[in-house]
Amino acid sequence: MILDYEPGDKVINPKNKDWGIGQVQSIIKEKVTVNFENVGKKVIKANLIELTKI
């Protein structure tokens, strides 16, 4: 699996748009840590949830 984002990129989670805009903090294998403006840091499994780059 090739991820289309890197640390510093702005993303949204299309399934949870109320989380707001997030900034990618780190990527380790399929786990992407994102700091969202409304809910704070979340670890997203990229193989289960596809983030949208903005």
C-alpha positions as CSV (number, residue, x, y, z in Angstrom):
1,M,0.0,0.0,0.0
2,I,1.4,3.4,-1.0
3,L,0.1,6.4,1.1
4,D,-0.4,9.7,-0.7
5,Y,0.5,11.9,2.2
6,E,3.4,12.8,4.4
7,P,4.0,14.6,7.7
8,G,2.8,18.2,7.5
9,D,0.0,17.5,5.0
10,K,-3.5,18.7,5.8
11,V,-6.2,16.0,5.6
12,I,-9.8,15.3,6.5
13,N,-11.5,12.1,7.5
14,P,-14.5,11.8,5.1
15,K,-16.3,9.5,7.5
16,N,-15.9,12.0,10.4
17,K,-15.9,15.5,8.9
18,D,-16.9,17.0,12.3
19,W,-13.3,16.2,13.4
20,G,-12.2,19.1,11.2
21,I,-9.0,19.6,9.4
22,G,-6.1,17.5,10.6
23,Q,-2.3,17.7,10.1
24,V,-0.4,14.5,9.6
25,Q,2.2,14.1,12.4
26,S,3.8,10.8,11.5
27,I,3.4,7.7,9.4
28,I,4.6,4.3,10.7
29,K,3.7,1.4,8.4
30,E,-0.1,1.7,8.0
31,K,-0.7,3.8,11.1
32,V,-1.0,7.5,10.5
33,T,-1.1,9.9,13.5
34,V,-3.1,13.0,12.7
35,N,-3.8,16.0,14.9
36,F,-7.4,17.1,14.2
37,E,-8.6,20.6,15.1
38,N,-11.7,19.5,16.9
39,V,-10.7,16.1,18.5
40,G,-7.0,16.2,18.9
41,K,-4.6,13.4,18.0
42,K,-5.9,10.3,16.4
43,V,-4.1,7.2,15.1
44,I,-5.7,6.1,11.9
45,K,-5.2,2.7,10.3
46,A,-4.7,3.7,6.6
47,N,-5.7,0.3,5.4
48,L,-9.2,0.7,7.1
49,I,-9.8,4.5,6.7
50,E,-8.8,6.6,3.7
51,L,-8.0,10.1,4.6
52,T,-8.5,12.8,2.0
53,K,-5.6,15.2,1.3
54,I,-6.6,18.9,1.0
